[in-house]
Amino acid sequence: MTDIEDVPPGVDVTVPSPARMYDYFLGGTENYEVDRKAAEVVREKMPEVEDAAWANRGFLQRSVRWLAEQGVRQFIDIGAGLPTKNNTHEAAQAVAPDARVLYADNDPLVTVHANVLLEGTSGTAFVTADFRDVEGLLGHPDTVATIDFTEPVALLAVAMTHFVPDEDDPWGLLQRYMDRLVPGSYLVLSAITGDRQADGAVGTIRTVYSKSSAGVNMRTRTEIERYFAGLEIVPPYAGAAPRLGYAGDWGADDIDAADSDGSRWSYCAVAKKTESKQTVATQTP
Ligand SMILES: C[S@@+](CC[C@H](N)C(=O)[O-])C[C@H]1O[C@@H](n2cnc3c(N)ncnc32)[C@H](O)[C@@H]1O
C-alpha cells in the first residue's frame, strides 16, 4: 500500500478519494488508510463490489479493443483513474499501434502516476482537468497536440459521470464534447445505478461517497440512456438489440457467465455519432 510518508503534493489523505477507492477495489496499491476504511464500509453492504469494479473495467477494455478494430485511432479518456492492468492505450495499441490516447482526470494522485506510466509511451498524453471544464480540457495544448479533431474520436466517460451532480448538467456537458467531434466518432459510457438494488446498499454507498472528495449520483436507466440522445447505440453483444446493457455483458462471448451481481451495478453502452443522427439532434430544440 502507498506509504503515508510519501504523499505527493496536493494529495489529501484525510478524505477518501473515489479514484483511490476504485484502485483498492481493483486490488491496486495506490490508496491510503482513509480510502481502505471507506471502501470496506461499502463492501459490507455490497460484497460484490470487486466484481462490479472488474465488470466495469472489462467493459472499458473490450469496448476500446472493439473500437480499434472498427478503425478508431483516437481516444479521449475522461476520468481515466489510477493506472491499472491493460489501460486504454494498451488495449487500443494492441490492435492499432498507431492509436493515440489523451487521458484526463481531476485527481492529483492520478496525475502523479499517469505521468510516470506514460513517460516515453508514444501516442499518449495526460492532462489534469475536470470534465466540467469542456473548453479547458479540449483546448489544452497537450489535447490539441494529441488529438486531430478532423478525424473520428472515441470519447470515454467510464464510471465517471456519476461523480457529477445533476446541477452541473452532465448531459449538457457530454453533448458539448460530442458536438466537437466529427461523425464517425463514438461515446463510450458506463455509470453506476441503484436500479433494483437493496435500499440499504444504495444508502450506504451514497453516505460513504458523500464524505469523499466527490459524492456519487446513482442514476436510473432512463437518466443514463439520456447521455446517448442523438447517437446510435451499437448492440452490446452479438445477436442483441442496440440498447443499454450491464457492464459485464458488453462484448461478452458467454452472456450467462457475464451476468453477475456485480455487473448489474453499472449500465453501459457504446454509441456512434452519425451524419443522420447529428441532423436529428440539431433539429431537436
Ligand atoms: C471509478 S474511477 C473510473 C476509472 C476508469 N474510467 C475506469 O472506469 O476504470 C472514476 C474516475 O473519475 C475521476 N473523476 C471524477 N469526477 C471527475 C471530474 N469531474 N473530472 C475528471 N475526472 C473525474 C476520478 O478521479 C476517478 O479517477
The ligand as a MOL file (V3000), in Angstrom:
LIG
                    3D

  0  0  0     0  0            999 V3000
M  V30 BEGIN CTAB
M  V30 COUNTS 27 29 0 0 0
M  V30 BEGIN ATOM
M  V30 1 C -14.3140 4.9170 -10.6820 0
M  V30 2 S -12.9530 5.7160 -11.4210 0 CHG=1
M  V30 3 C -13.0570 5.1210 -13.0950 0
M  V30 4 C -11.7250 4.9250 -13.7720 0
M  V30 5 C -11.7970 4.3800 -15.1820 0
M  V30 6 N -12.5160 5.3070 -16.0500 0
M  V30 7 C -12.4920 3.0420 -15.2020 0
M  V30 8 O -13.6940 3.0030 -15.4460 0
M  V30 9 O -11.8440 2.0130 -14.9960 0 CHG=-1
M  V30 10 C -13.5830 7.3890 -11.6170 0
M  V30 11 C -12.5250 8.3740 -12.0130 0
M  V30 12 O -13.1930 9.5810 -12.4240 0
M  V30 13 C -12.4420 10.6690 -11.9060 0
M  V30 14 N -13.3430 11.8360 -11.8390 0
M  V30 15 C -14.4140 12.0020 -11.0430 0
M  V30 16 N -15.0050 13.1870 -11.2750 0
M  V30 17 C -14.2780 13.7740 -12.2640 0
M  V30 18 C -14.3830 15.0220 -12.9390 0
M  V30 19 N -15.3630 15.9020 -12.6370 0
M  V30 20 N -13.4720 15.3230 -13.8900 0
M  V30 21 C -12.4630 14.4480 -14.1790 0
M  V30 22 N -12.3240 13.2540 -13.5650 0
M  V30 23 C -13.2200 12.9100 -12.6250 0
M  V30 24 C -11.9300 10.1870 -10.5620 0
M  V30 25 O -10.8260 10.9420 -10.1100 0
M  V30 26 C -11.5930 8.7450 -10.8780 0
M  V30 27 O -10.2600 8.6140 -11.2910 0
M  V30 END ATOM
M  V30 BEGIN BOND
M  V30 1 1 1 2
M  V30 2 1 2 3
M  V30 3 1 2 10
M  V30 4 1 3 4
M  V30 5 1 4 5
M  V30 6 1 5 6
M  V30 7 1 5 7
M  V30 8 2 7 8
M  V30 9 1 7 9
M  V30 10 1 10 11
M  V30 11 1 11 12
M  V30 12 1 11 26
M  V30 13 1 12 13
M  V30 14 1 13 14
M  V30 15 1 13 24
M  V30 16 1 14 15
M  V30 17 1 14 23
M  V30 18 2 15 16
M  V30 19 1 16 17
M  V30 20 1 17 18
M  V30 21 2 17 23
M  V30 22 1 18 19
M  V30 23 2 18 20
M  V30 24 1 20 21
M  V30 25 2 21 22
M  V30 26 1 22 23
M  V30 27 1 24 25
M  V30 28 1 24 26
M  V30 29 1 26 27
M  V30 END BOND
M  V30 END CTAB
M  END
